Amino acid sequence: MNTSRPKIPGTTPFDGVQARKGYALNKMCYSFNSAENRAAFLEDEEAYMRKFGLNAEQAAAIRARNVLALIAAGGNAYYLAKFAGIFGLDMQDIGAQQTGLTKAEFQAKLRAAANG
């Protein structure tokens, strides 16, 4: 049985390996459902990351607010949206980062695709 997946340039598929790799990161981001937890993170980001046991790669990506690096570190886009929301970013901001476009360019691309 061949379980290999085709490579998609610039894409990190979220699979079982990534899920295990990103467990602490995704658990932390899920905690941001609570306003109290968002405030605690903003008060002391380093302590909050230590509380969840983020590794060096994950912590560096959090500090840099780099969504692509967070995805590579095992982050799931749906959980990362909770992190991005703390800073007023939405899924279109994340999509723009993923494609290397500005948000306006990304939105134009979405409109063009919708209009066929």
N, C-alpha and C positions, 0 to 999 in steps of 0.2 A: 504494500500500500504506500503510495507516494503522498506524503503530507506536506511537501514543500510548496510554498506559495510563490507566485511570480513576484519579482521585485518591481516596485513602482517608484521611480526616481523621486526623491524628496519626500517620501512618505514613510512613516513608521507605523506599520499595522499594529493595532492593539490586540494582542493575542494573549495566551496564557503566560508566556514568558514575560511579556511587558506588564501584565497584571500583577505577577508576583514581584517583579522589580519595582513597580510603583506603588505597592500596597501602602506604605507609610505616607507617601506624598498624597495619594488619593484619599486616604483616611483623614489627613489633615485638611485637605480642601473640602471634604464633605462636612467637616466640623463648622465650616463657615456658613452653614445654614442658620446658625445662631448668631444674633447680633452681638451677644456677649463674647463669643469666641472671635468674631471679627475685630472687636475692640481690643481684646487681649493680644491678638496678633499684631495689630498696629502699635500697641503700647510697647511690645518687646518682641520683634520678629525672631531674633536669634533664640530666645528662650522658648518661644512657641514651636519653632522648628525642632529644637532639641527634645521638647516634650513628646513629639511624634516620631523621633528617631530618624529624621531625614539624613540621607548620606551626603557626602561632600558635593557630588554632582547635582543632586536635587536642591540642596541649599544654595549653591552658586546660581542655579537657574532661577530660583525664587528671588534672590537678591537682584538679579539682572532683569527680572520681569520678562524673561524670555520664554514665550510659550513653546516655541519649537524645541528648545532645550528641555523644557519640562516634559514634553511629549516623548522625546528621546530617553528621558530619565524614567519613563514608565507612567507618565501622567495620562489620564483619560480626559478627553476634551470636555466631557460633561462635568467632571469634577473640577477641572481647571477653570471652567467658566465661573465657578463660585469664587475662586481666587481672583480672577480678573475683575469680577464685579466689585470687589473691594476698592478698586482703583478706577471705577467708572467705565470699564471696558466691557464690550458685549461680544457675542459670537462673530459679528462681522469684523470687529477689530482682530479677533483671533484668526479668522479666515484670511484677512489681509496679511497678517504676519506669516501665515503658512504659505501663502502664494507669492510673497515678496512684493506685494502691491500696497499702495496707500489704501486707506479705508474707502476713499472716494472712487478709486480705480476698481477696487473689489466690488463695490456696490454697482458700479456701471457694468461690470462683467456679469453680475447676477441679473440685472435688468435685461441685458442683451440676451442672456440664456433664456430668460422667461418669455421674451418676445420672439424667440425662435429665429 
